[in-house]
């Protein structure tokens, strides 16, 4: 009886550890971009009527998901120098090229993710994934824009971190 129980335990352990399905390993790489609000492009579009700064990036190939996080600090310029963290609100948008007949400006951006809800609560990092049956959500070689704000007039230093299994290329300017 004891040998049967040990044998069953071994069988359960062996079969339980190998379910027959291999988990797909996604090798994600971390890409970062840092700048100051003083040296960043101001966006014509605002968040809650406040100035936003825009950063552009593209993907080298298609991917299923991106994780995006932004950290901002105000650098106090008096002694002793201190880094004061600032809440950063951001929207991630995908560039869409419209037919020339549809509008004068053929380039539009559609929101595909943001790090805040309607009550202005922040969550981070933001995970953006391709949705089935939604061709606009496909994460491909398109151009993307991040608009960010801290709702402060003080200059801040920010670092954008993107985790992706596709190479991320940040672009200076549009």
Secondary structure, 3 states (H helix, E strand, C coil): CHHHHHHHHHHHHHHHHCCCCCCCCCCCEEEEEEEEHHHCEECCCCECCECCEEEEEEECCCECEEEEEEEEEEECCCCCCCEEEECCEEEEEEEEECCCCCCCCCEEEEEEEECECCCCCECCCEEEECCCCCHHHCECCCEEEEEEECCCCCCCEEEEEEEECCCEEEECCC
